[in-house]
Amino acid sequence: GLDTLTVLQRALPELPVVVLTGDSDLDVALRAVRAGAQDYLVKGPLDPELLSRTLLYAVERHAVHRVLSEHDALARAVFEQTADGIYLADLETREVLDTNPAFQRLVGYGADDLRGMHLEDFVALDRADIIAQLAGLIEQREARRGDRFYLRRDGQVLCVESTASLVRVGERDAVCCVVRDMTLRLKADETRRRLAAAMDAAAEAVLITNRDGVIRYVNSAFESLTGYAREDVIGRTPRILKSGNHPAGFYAQMWEQLSRGEVWRGQLTNRRADGSPYTARQTITPVRDKDGHIVEYLATQTDITAEMELEVRLARSQTL
């Protein structure tokens, strides 16, 4: 009976089982199949071909079941361990069916708290908007990505990137959402915007090149000092500023020092876009990535042309 099947499954889980039953025990046989038996045979004279086919089918079905079980276990492990938040919700009722630990941490609710909640309980949209979003997903029949605002349990509002797709969960149509917290990225973007604004407002000319010396950024003070528009120098090298007043060895020594990761400081005579020379006090700093490799060079220039001309006039006056 079913008790024997249970004992066999516990003792030998890898063993396929075929139940042998009498005519009056078909209900028991069907329940045994639902409980995990691969097939059943009715007692009495057995057709050898039927017996062989039944046993072969049982072995094959058990093997398929084992593969599917392993696949399900792997899928569950990925679901549980992925760094992105994932949740499943019923497409019709918007009721949460399942969540992974990353999503639970993201919104501050436990798994039991989330199960049975509705999308409008944590998605910062009203019910009508959520229904419209789901309708659009059904109509397009393809994954949709976008930025959304989610509400944490503590009332904090999170900006997340959400990718929603349609899935089948048992007999239900469901939506699977993968969400990624964008708060840190937005803070980093804001920091970069502020840094860019600060550099653009700086009184000193700022120039950034990649490790090969190709210009990637200049600020407004650089444009004012050199007469070159930003779009005229991006993608070119600082050679466009060379005045010809310095020997090749001067630049070779500069790049040798920079390639060692050392900061270079000195005075340069450069040439503006209109051909006029200017003298600048310059500092070039190697910029490293997290692994310590030089990826960029940051140069700042201060125009000291007027200072140099004043020094020359003072020197001349002292010789008179």
Stockholm file with secondary structure:
# STOCKHOLM 1.0

chainA/1-320         GLDTLTVLQRALPELPVVVLTGDSDLDVALRAVRAGAQDYLVKGPLDPELLSRTLLYAVERHAVHRVLSEHDALARAVFEQTADGIYLADLETREVLDTNPAFQRLVGYGADDLRGMHLEDFVALDRADIIAQLAGLIEQREARRGDRFYLRRDGQVLCVESTASLVRVGERDAVCCVVRDMTLRLKADETRRRLAAAMDAAAEAVLITNRDGVIRYVNSAFESLTGYAREDVIGRTPRILKSGNHPAGFYAQMWEQLSRGEVWRGQLTNRRADGSPYTARQTITPVRDKDGHIVEYLATQTDITAEMELEVRLARSQTL
#=GR chainA/1-320 SS CHHHHHHHHHHCTTSCCEEEECGGGHHHHHHHHHTTCCEEEESSSCCHHHHHHHHHHHHHHHHHHHHHHHHHHHHHHHHHHCSSEEEEEETTTCBEEEECHHHHHHHTCCHHHHTTCBGGGTBSSCHHHHHHHHHHHHHHCSCEEEEEEEECTTSCEEEEEEEEEEEEETTEEEEEEEEEECHHHHHHHHHHHHHHHHHHHCSSEEEEEETTCCEEEECHHHHHHHCCCHHHHTTSCGGGGBCSCSCHHHHHHHHHHHHTTCCEEEEEEEECTTSCEEEEEEEEEEEECTTSCEEEEEEEEEECHHHHHHHHHHHHHHHC
#=GC SS_cons         CHHHHHHHHHHCTTSCCEEEECGGGHHHHHHHHHTTCCEEEESSSCCHHHHHHHHHHHHHHHHHHHHHHHHHHHHHHHHHHCSSEEEEEETTTCBEEEECHHHHHHHTCCHHHHTTCBGGGTBSSCHHHHHHHHHHHHHHCSCEEEEEEEECTTSCEEEEEEEEEEEEETTEEEEEEEEEECHHHHHHHHHHHHHHHHHHHCSSEEEEEETTCCEEEECHHHHHHHCCCHHHHTTSCGGGGBCSCSCHHHHHHHHHHHHTTCCEEEEEEEECTTSCEEEEEEEEEEEECTTSCEEEEEEEEEECHHHHHHHHHHHHHHHC
//
